[in-house]
């Protein structure tokens, strides 16, 4: 079992550990677990697309409204435009030469979409965004832990490590932890009605 001082390489693998070190300076599980969410999305409540501003790095929860693939006139290739909505406003997601994504990015699907907000012909868009779709149909009963609860954490993130990948790393770190040493003597902890160190780290409560 791992400890808070264990290296991230043993938990998330060499490649992801290197990314966490290069982007955030994290080396141990303790470093990663102190990377707190900056906000939470409420599952079932879509993000307010109208509030998005050009230049924002965002992670939003939205529903796919439409997906259309068309050939480019000025050069070879095609462009896939996926329109997502919160029910009142729309946002375009554009993918070049990736028409195959229409197999999963179809109307009615919900997911997390991350990228930098840009403007094209006056419309807000995310170009080549990262995304994670919420499982549907038979898979929904076996949904990944990121979607198991009501609240979806949004972590400080980068394009190389979007929020849900950080969340997956945090879950791997928590799952690998053994018993955490308690720094506060029991008599003081009980007298002040404090939880053990293990409880808030593992359960978040």
C-alpha positions in Angstrom: 0.0 0.0 0.0 1.1 3.5 -0.7 1.7 6.4 1.8 1.3 10.1 1.4 5.0 10.3 0.7 4.9 7.7 -2.1 6.0 8.8 -5.5 3.3 9.4 -8.1 5.2 7.2 -10.6 4.1 4.1 -8.7 0.4 5.2 -8.8 -0.3 6.9 -12.1 2.6 5.7 -14.3 5.8 7.4 -15.5 4.2 9.4 -18.3 1.4 11.0 -16.3 3.7 11.5 -13.3 6.1 13.4 -15.5 3.2 15.6 -16.7 2.1 16.3 -13.1 5.7 17.2 -12.2 6.3 19.4 -15.2 2.9 21.2 -15.1 2.3 21.5 -11.3 5.6 20.5 -9.6 3.9 17.5 -8.0 6.1 14.5 -7.0 4.2 12.6 -4.2 0.6 11.5 -3.6 0.5 14.2 -0.9 1.3 16.9 -3.5 -1.5 15.7 -5.7 -4.1 15.4 -2.9 -3.5 19.1 -2.1 -4.5 20.0 -5.6 -8.1 21.0 -4.7 -11.0 21.6 -7.0 -11.7 25.2 -7.8 -15.4 24.6 -8.2 -18.0 21.9 -8.6 -20.4 21.2 -11.4 -23.8 19.8 -10.4 -24.7 16.7 -12.3 -28.0 17.2 -14.2 -27.5 21.0 -14.2 -25.9 22.2 -17.4 -23.3 25.0 -17.5 -24.4 28.5 -18.4 -22.9 28.9 -21.9 -24.0 32.5 -22.2 -21.5 33.5 -19.4 -18.5 32.2 -21.3 -16.0 34.9 -22.5 -13.4 34.8 -25.3 -10.1 33.6 -23.9 -11.5 31.7 -21.0 -10.1 28.2 -20.3 -13.3 26.4 -19.4 -14.6 23.0 -18.4 -18.4 22.9 -19.0 -21.2 20.3 -18.6 -23.4 20.5 -21.7 -25.7 18.4 -24.0 -24.9 17.8 -27.7 -27.5 19.6 -29.9 -26.2 18.6 -33.3 -23.1 17.3 -35.1 -22.4 18.0 -38.8 -19.4 17.1 -40.9 -18.6 18.9 -44.2 -15.8 19.2 -46.7 -13.5 22.2 -46.7 -13.5 24.3 -49.8 -10.2 26.1 -49.5 -8.1 23.0 -48.7 -8.3 19.3 -48.5 -10.1 17.6 -45.6 -13.3 18.1 -43.6 -14.5 19.9 -40.5 -16.8 18.4 -37.9 -18.9 21.0 -36.0 -20.6 19.8 -32.9 -23.0 22.2 -31.3 -23.6 21.9 -27.5 -26.3 23.6 -25.5 -27.5 24.4 -22.0 -31.0 24.8 -23.3 -30.8 28.6 -23.8 -27.4 29.2 -25.5 -25.2 27.3 -27.9 -21.4 26.7 -28.2 -19.6 25.2 -31.3 -16.9 22.5 -30.9 -14.8 22.2 -34.1 -12.7 19.2 -35.1 -10.6 19.1 -38.3 -10.4 15.8 -40.2 -12.0 13.9 -37.4 -15.4 13.0 -38.9 -15.2 9.6 -37.2 -16.1 11.3 -33.9 -19.8 11.5 -35.1 -20.1 7.9 -33.9 -20.0 9.1 -30.3 -20.7 12.8 -30.5 -24.4 12.6 -31.4 -27.4 14.6 -30.3 -28.7 14.0 -26.8 -25.3 12.9 -25.3 -24.1 14.9 -22.3 -20.5 15.3 -21.3 -17.7 17.5 -20.0 -16.0 19.7 -22.6 -12.8 21.5 -22.0 -10.8 24.1 -24.0 -10.2 27.8 -24.7 -13.1 29.9 -25.8 -12.5 31.5 -29.1 -14.7 33.6 -31.5 -15.3 32.7 -35.2 -17.7 34.9 -37.2 -19.1 36.2 -33.9 -19.9 32.7 -32.5 -18.2 31.3 -29.4 -16.4 28.0 -30.1 -13.9 25.5 -28.7 -11.4 24.3 -31.3 -10.3 20.6 -30.8 -11.6 20.5 -27.2 -11.0 17.6 -24.9 -14.1 15.9 -23.8 -15.5 13.1 -21.6 -19.0 11.8 -22.3 -21.3 10.7 -19.5 -22.0 6.9 -20.0 -25.4 6.1 -21.3 -27.6 3.1 -21.8 -26.4 -0.1 -20.3 -23.0 1.5 -19.4 -24.7 4.0 -17.2 -25.1 1.5 -14.3 -21.4 0.9 -14.5 -20.4 4.6 -14.8 -16.9 5.6 -13.9 -16.4 7.0 -10.5 -16.1 10.6 -11.8 -19.8 10.6 -12.5 -21.0 8.4 -9.6 -21.9 11.4 -7.4 -24.0 14.5 -7.7 -21.1 16.9 -7.8 -18.4 16.8 -10.5 -15.1 18.5 -9.4 -13.4 20.9 -11.7 -9.7 21.0 -10.9 -7.1 23.7 -12.0 -6.0 22.0 -15.2 -4.2 22.5 -18.5 -4.8 21.3 -22.1 -2.4 18.4 -21.5 -4.1 17.4 -18.3 -7.8 18.4 -18.4 -9.9 18.4 -15.2 -11.2 14.9 -15.4 -7.8 13.4 -16.0 -6.6 15.2 -12.8 -9.7 13.7 -11.1 -8.7 10.2 -12.3 -5.2 10.7 -10.9 -6.6 11.8 -7.5 -8.8 8.7 -7.4 -5.9 6.5 -8.2 -3.9 8.1 -5.4 -6.8 7.7 -2.9 -7.3 4.1 -3.9 -3.6 3.3 -3.4 -3.4 4.8 0.1 -3.0 2.5 3.1 -3.5 3.6 6.7 -2.5 7.2 7.2 -0.5 8.1 10.3 -2.5 10.2 12.7 -0.5 13.3 13.8 -2.9 14.4 16.5 -3.1 12.3 19.7 -6.5 10.7 20.2 -7.3 12.4 23.5 -7.0 15.9 21.8 -8.9 14.7 18.7 -11.8 13.3 20.8 -11.9 16.3 23.0 -12.2 18.7 20.1 -14.4 16.3 18.1 -12.0 16.3 15.2 -12.0 13.6 12.5 -9.0 11.5 11.9 -6.7 12.6 9.1 -7.8 9.6 7.1 -11.4 10.6 7.0 -11.3 13.9 5.1 -8.6 12.8 2.8 -10.3 9.6 1.7 -14.0 10.7 1.9 -13.7 14.4 1.4 -15.9 15.0 4.5 
